[in-house]
Amino acid sequence: MTDCYLSVAQVAEILGTTERFPRRLIAERRIPYLKAGKHVRIARSALDAYIAANLVPASPRRTTLRRSV
């Protein structure tokens, strides 16, 4: 199976951020990337793994109400 490689602009669009954020992830080595000449590409599977690793699960809602005194 071949992996789809995304540009920094495509990653930013998927994450809903500016291009600066994926570039910072690359500079801080927080996400694996491929560098071919001057082009930087991020594998879709690496992006999915990054999203899954940083996903914060929803907490259960409290069923009791606090009484104000």
N, C-alpha and C positions, 0 to 999 in steps of 0.2 A: 504494500500500500504506500502510495506516495503522499507526502504531506504538502499542504498548501502553504506557501510562504507569503507573508503580508508585509507591505511597506509600513514605515512609521506612521504615515498619514492614515492608512487603513486601520492600523491598531488604535490610533487616537479616535477615529470615528466609531469603532466598535466599543471602546471604553467610554465614549462620550466626553473626551477631554481634548485639550489642545495637543499639538505635537510635542510640546515640551515634556509632558509627563512620560510618554514612552521613551523618549531620549534619556530622561533621567533614570528610568529603570535600567536601561542599557548601560549607562555610565556607571551606575552603582552595582552592576552585575547581578541585579535582582531577577532578571529574566534572560534565558539563553537566546542568542541571536546568531545569525550568519552574516558574515561580512564578505562581500564579493566586490573587490575593488573599492570604490567609494560608496557602493550601495549597501544598505543595512536591511536585512529581512528577518522577520520573526515568524517561526513556524506556528501554524494555527494551533497545533497540539500544545506547544509551550504556552501560548496565550491562554488556552482553556485551562491548563494546569495552574497557571498563575491566578486566574480568576477563582478556581475551585479552592486553592490554598488560602485565599484571602477573603473568602465568603464568610460573613458573620451570620450565624443562624438566628432566627427570630426567637425572642424569649417568650415563654408562656405568659399570658395575661394574668394579672392578679384577679382573683375572684372576690376577694374581700375588699370593702371600701374602708378607707381610713375616716375616722370621725374627727372632725375639727373640734378643738376644745376652746 
